[in-house]
Amino acid sequence: MFENLTTPIIFFNKKTSVNVNEIVLLEANINYTTIHFDKGRQMVLATTIKKMELLLKEHGFLRIHKKYVLNLSYTDDSLLKSGTFTLQNNIQIRVSRRKRGELRKKMKVSRTKINKERLTNQN
């Protein structure tokens, strides 16, 4: 019950709210954005991916392609090696060449934060 109080909830409009931690990927389709959730569910919103990117950037999301914004908490080091991210339904998403450098930096920072948190929790 109290877990829901600490999880970040985003309101996309007056009727639509979601838990940020459940979002895996945002996919652009002209002026619509498809949100892919961790359990395989999808939601389509009538807003651009640019607006969604600005809304979710502070929650650990990164634009990896002109069509995709990825939640970095669902990534691992294999993404840097292969340059592709695979969703649960076996859809593969490539990281654009121009975004790979930024992705490396962000993943390094997020891994450092996770390691620091683990060390403080062990002590």
C-alpha positions in Angstrom: 0.0 0.0 0.0 2.7 2.5 0.9 4.8 1.6 -2.1 2.5 3.5 -4.4 3.2 6.6 -2.4 6.9 6.6 -3.4 6.5 5.6 -7.1 6.5 8.5 -9.5 3.1 8.9 -11.2 2.9 11.0 -14.4 -0.3 12.6 -15.6 -0.3 12.8 -19.3 -3.7 14.5 -19.4 -6.7 14.9 -17.0 -7.8 11.3 -17.4 -4.5 9.4 -18.0 -1.9 8.7 -15.4 0.7 6.0 -15.3 3.5 4.8 -13.1 6.8 5.9 -14.6 8.6 2.8 -13.5 6.3 0.6 -15.6 7.1 2.4 -18.9 9.8 0.7 -21.0 9.7 2.6 -24.3 8.0 5.4 -26.1 7.5 5.1 -29.9 6.6 8.0 -32.2 4.0 7.7 -34.9 3.6 11.2 -36.5 1.6 13.1 -33.8 0.9 10.1 -31.7 3.0 8.3 -29.1 2.7 4.6 -28.3 3.8 3.8 -24.7 5.1 0.2 -24.2 4.8 -1.0 -20.6 6.8 -3.7 -18.9 4.0 -6.3 -18.9 3.6 -6.0 -22.6 0.6 -3.6 -22.5 0.5 -0.6 -24.8 -1.2 2.8 -24.7 -1.5 5.3 -27.5 -1.6 9.1 -26.7 -2.4 11.9 -29.0 0.8 13.8 -28.2 4.2 14.1 -29.8 7.2 12.2 -28.6 9.1 15.5 -28.1 6.6 16.5 -25.4 6.7 13.1 -23.8 10.5 13.2 -23.9 10.6 16.5 -22.0 8.1 15.2 -19.5 10.0 12.0 -18.8 13.6 13.1 -19.1 14.0 13.7 -15.4 12.9 10.2 -14.7 15.7 8.4 -16.5 14.4 8.4 -20.1 16.7 9.0 -23.1 15.9 9.6 -26.7 17.9 6.8 -28.5 16.5 7.4 -32.0 14.2 9.9 -33.7 11.4 7.5 -33.2 12.2 6.1 -29.7 12.6 7.2 -26.1 13.9 4.4 -23.7 13.7 4.0 -20.0 17.3 3.4 -19.0 16.4 1.3 -16.0 15.4 -1.5 -18.4 18.7 -1.5 -20.1 21.9 -3.5 -19.6 25.5 -3.4 -20.9 24.6 -5.6 -23.9 22.7 -2.6 -25.4 26.0 -0.8 -25.7 27.7 -3.7 -27.4 25.0 -4.7 -29.8 23.4 -1.3 -30.4 19.9 -2.8 -30.3 17.3 -3.1 -27.6 14.8 -6.0 -27.7 11.3 -5.7 -26.3 9.4 -8.6 -24.7 7.5 -9.3 -27.9 10.9 -9.7 -29.8 10.8 -6.3 -31.5 14.3 -5.0 -31.9 15.1 -1.3 -31.7 18.4 0.1 -32.9 20.2 3.0 -31.2 21.1 5.7 -33.7 24.8 6.3 -34.2 24.5 9.9 -33.0 22.9 8.9 -29.8 25.3 6.1 -28.8 27.8 8.5 -27.1 25.1 10.1 -25.0 23.7 6.6 -24.1 27.1 5.5 -22.9 27.5 8.5 -20.7 24.0 8.2 -19.2 24.4 4.4 -18.6 27.7 4.9 -16.9 26.2 7.6 -14.6 23.2 5.4 -13.8 25.4 2.4 -13.1 27.6 4.5 -10.8 24.5 5.6 -8.9 23.2 2.1 -8.6 26.5 0.8 -7.3 26.7 3.7 -4.7 23.2 2.9 -3.5 24.1 -0.8 -3.1 27.2 0.1 -1.1 25.2 2.4 1.3 22.5 -0.3 1.7 25.1 -2.9 2.6 26.6 -0.7 5.4 
